[in-house]
């Protein structure tokens, strides 16, 4: 609930003082009873440990077992890394993410996550994803001109190029494992607008203009970019990469403003008479040399030269 206004902090605080506009909140519900007739109850009311006006805590959430991650892309502290000082709000809309864990029915905040290169209007936390002890946080407004994995974070000459950050947990301790950038970093690409994680695979969306998505894989503690994903039928302003999801070897990418008039699966994708109708693309094979696009409207595969072709 990113527009929730209470001044409460932490878990199950006072909800009645609504003097902190757009601070945001998250709510945990649990299900009991038979599958056919479940009963849902609210278990916890989650707030940031440093609730502030316009933090938009709850803009993104991810859950895995007894752990919840909540993004607050409007949070303004200048802190960097994990568990740093939350009180210096001199980096407007830098963003943050918060990790909560459950023991029995009791929830507590376990970690406060910030970028290693916090900057104003980075929007860190706009997208969060989690799998096991790995959390990915996107910062689509981050400005560095770095490319690839672990590049130079100090050159802020690429406005809103975007970045993604991978954090890992050992016991109850979180640390940043890697800093991810697109291989083709560019102005306003908004890399990190969406993120997804499954095992040792991370997918990052960069929705600007036509849009793109990037697949990264981990071996040990080393990350490499394995795929650069584009729609088979590229269109300006389609915002391919608006949303991403990954499960095993399957990646799904949303294209919010794609214009095809096709319906269902395997339709005609080059009839752009339905403005901003939207589309979803599926890819399989999260290993080199590339992902294979198998679903849209129509079915597409990646040819031997890396270009897209219609499947038979």
N, C-alpha and C positions, 0 to 999 in steps of 0.2 A: 504494500500500500504506500507507494512513493509520495503521495500527497497528504498522508496522515500528519497531524499537526501537534501531537503531544510533546511535552518537554521531558518526558520520562527518558531514563537511560537504563541500559542493561536488560535484564529479564524480568518480566511481570511487574514493571513499574507502574506508577500512577498514570492512568489514561485520561484523566478528566481535565488536565490543564493544557488546553490547546493553544498555547501562546507561541509555539515554534512552527511557523508556517512551512509546510512542505518538508518537514524533517524526515518523515517516512517511518514505516514500521514493517515488520514481518510477523506472520501468525503461523503457528504450527498446529495442525489438526491430525488426530489419529483415528483410526477406524477399528471398530470392534464388531462382533456379531457375524452372522452367516454372510457368505458372499452375495447371496441373493437379496439380503435385507440388511445392509451394513448400517451401523450407527456411527456417526462422526461427532467427535467432541474436540473443542479447542484445548490444546495441552499447554501452549506457551505463547506469550506476547513478547516479541524480540525487538529491542531498540539498540541503536549504537551506544557504545560507551561514552561517546562525545557528541551526543545529539546536537545538531545545529540547524538553523534556518536554511532551507534550500539544499539540504544534503541529499534528498531523494533516496534515502536508505530504503531498499526494497525494489529498486529499479530492475534488479536481476537477482535471481536466487538459484541455488543448486543444492541438491541433497544426495547423500549416499549413506545409507544405514543410519547411524546415530550422529551424523555430522551434517550441518547446514552451513552454507556460505551465502552471504548477502552482500550485494554490491550497493555502493552509495556514491554515484558518480559526481554528485555535487559537493561532496565533503571537501573542506578547504585547508586542511592542515598541511604544513610544509614538511612533515615528517617523511622519512624514507625507510624502506625495509620493513622489518617485522617488529611490532611492539614498541615503536618509537614514540616520542612526545606528541600528544594529540592536541595540545593547547594552543599552538601557534598557527592561527588561521590566516596566514599571509599568502597562501597559494590558492586563490579562488578557483573552485571547481576542479581541483586536482584529482579528487576522487580517492576512495578507499574501499576495502572489502573486509568483512568481519566473519570469523569462523566461530560457530557455536557447536558445542557437543552435548550429548544427552547421556546421563547416567541414571538408570531407572526411568523416572519421569521428570527428573530435574535437569534443566538446561543451564549452561554457563557459557560465557564467551571465552574461547580458547586463544584466539589470536586476532590481532589488528594488522592488516596487510596494507602496505603502501608500495608504490613503485620504487625501484632503486634510483630513479632519476626524476622524482616528483617535480611537476611543473604546473603552473596555473593553466586551467582549461584543458588538461590532458584527458579528463573524463575516465580515469582509471576506475573500473568497477561497472562500467556500462554493460559489459558482458562478463559472466562468470560461468565456469564449468568445473565439475569435480568427478573424479573416479578414484576410489580408494584413498590413498594418501597423497594424491596429486590434485592441485587446484590450478586452474588457468584463469587469468584475469586480463581482459582486454582494456586498452586505453586508446580509443580511436582518435583522440585529439593530440596525442604525443607528437613532438615536433622534430625528433632527431632524424638526420639524413642517413643513419646507419642502414646497412643491408644485411640480411641473413641472420645468423645465430651469434649472439654474444658480441655484437658490434659496438662501436664507439657511441656512447649515449650523450656526449657533451655537445655535439654539433647540432644546434636546434635551427637549422636552416630549411627544414622541410615541413612547413606548417601543416598540422593535422595529417601527417603521414600515417601515424598510428603505430602501436606496438602491442605485444602481448607478453605476459610474464607468467612463468611456471614456478609454482611453489610446491615444495614437498614437505611431508611431515615424518618425523622420526620420534616415536613415542608421542609426546604432547608438544614437541618443538617443531616450529615451522621455519623454513628458510627458502630464499629464492634460489631456484636451481638454474634458470636460464632466462635470457632476454631475447625475444623473438621479433624479427622484423621481416618484411617482405624482401624477396630477392631483388625486386625492382621498385624499391621505395620511391614514392613520388608525392608531390604536394597534394594535400586534400584526399589522399587515397582512403583514409579512414580504416586502415588495417587494424583489426581488433574490435570492430563494431559488433561482431558476433564471434563466439568461441565455442568449441566443443571438445570433449576429451573422452577417450576410451582406452584403458590400458596404457600402452606406450605410444599412442597416437593422439595428436592434437590437430584440430582443424580451425583455421582462423579466416573469417570473412572480411573482405574489404569492399564495401558496397558502392563506392563512389562511381558515378557515371555508369558505364556498362557493368563494372564490378568484377571481382575475382575471389577465389578462395585458395587457401594454401594448406597443404598437408605436411605436417612435421612428424617424424618418428624418433623414438629414443632407444638407444642401445647402451645399457649401463646407465651412466649419467650424461651421455653425449647425445645431443639433438642435432638432426639434419633435416633440411627441407627435402621432401621426397616428391611433392607434386604441386603443380600450379594448375588450378582448375578454372576453366572458362566455359560459358554456355556454348553450345554448338552453333546457335544462331545469335550472335552478339548484337545487341542493340544499345545505342546511347541512352543513358538514363534508366536502364532496366534494373539497376541495383541488385544484380546477382551478388550474393554474399550477405544480403540483409539478415539471413538466418542460416545457421549451419547445425548439423547433427551428425554424430558418428556412432556406430555400433559395430564392433568387429572390423570387417573389411568393407563395410558399407558406409558411404557418406552421402548425406542429403544436403542440398543447397537451395535456399529460397531466393527467388528473383521477383521482388515485390511489384515492380512496374513493367514487367515483360508484357508485350502488346499482342501476342497471338490470340486469334479467335478460336483456336482449337479447344476441344473438350475431351475430358477423359485422358486415357493413356495412348500414346503413339499417334497423336493427331498431327495436323499439318502446322509446323511451327513458323513458317515464313509468311503467314497471312496476318499482317500486323494491323488489323482493323478494329481491335478491341483494346483501346487505350488503357494501360495500367491494369490489365486483367490479372497479371501475375502468373507464375509458373514455379514448379519444383523440379529439380534435376537430381538424379541418383547416379552415384559412381560406385564401382567396386574395385577391390584390389589395392590395398594401402601399402604397396611396396613398389620399388622402382620398376620400370622407368616412369610410370604415370598411373593415375587412376583411370578406370574404364567407365565411361558414362553409359548407363544401361537404361535409364528411365527419364523420360520427359514427356514429350509429345512431339516428335517420335523417339523411338529407340535409337540411341547413338552409340557407336564405339569409337575408340581412339585408333586411328590407322597407324601403320608401321612408321610413318614419318612424324607422328605426333599430332596430326591434324584430325579433325572430326569428320566422320562419314556416316551416312545413314546405314543402319543395320538391315540385313536382308529380312 
